[in-house]
Every structure is written in structure tokens, then in C-alpha cells.
Amino acid sequence: MEEILNRIKETRKKKGLSLENMADVLGMSDSNYRKIEKNQTRLSLKDFLKIADEFKVSVNDLLDIQPQREYHQQNMDKGTFIGHQEFDNYYQENKEITYKYINSLEERVKFLQEEVLQMHSQLSNKVTE
């Protein structure tokens, strides 16, 4: 995260924007924006996207992610066609993070279901007393 915040700070300075300009763009106080750049508070995804938009740069640039290229070759009647598609490096990482998040949510649901059953049982015992 430190590296991302440093890229944001460097880009802000290159674009000639002050802390106050960025705070205004994000609709927050100067001190709150300063805390973001100093990594004293979390940067929300919404604010991160606003920053990239204000800088007129891609999210990949701020994250320092280089797209990978995958080449495909097709043999056609009139010759060979070679093309490529770009895939973002973070696809696999996002997939893994998503699975971890889903697993944690499933565990939380199981815990809450058990808690509801336990409370239901306690309530039933009180009613029969």
C-alpha cells in the first residue's frame, strides 16, 4: 500500500496539484487527505478511482501493473493470422482474494445460523417453563 500511496503522491506533485486540491476533489478535509497519503487512514476504492480519474491515468498505472500479452495463432485458408489479447496480472490475485472473501462470508453465515438455532432453543426452553 505504501508504494501505491507514494505513486499517488508523486503523480499529484507532477500534475501540480496540492493536498488541498485533492481533498476538494474527494470532498474531504485537507487533514483527512493528508492522512491518506501518509497511510494513517484507509483509501477507499471509490476515492482511489476518483484520484485516477483526476490524474487522467489508468488504475493500472497507479497500481504499477503491467498487462501480460497472450498470443494466438490461427491458420486460415488465406494465410496465418497472429493476434494477441492483454490480460491483467492481477486476475489470478483477484480470483484468490474473492474466494477467500466468499469463504469468510460462508463461515460467518454458518456461525450466525448456529447462533440463531441456539437462541431459538433457549427461547423454546423459556416458553415451556
Beta strands, then each sheet from edge to edge (+ up, - down):
strand 1: 68-76
strand 2: 79-87
sheet 1: 1+ 2-
end
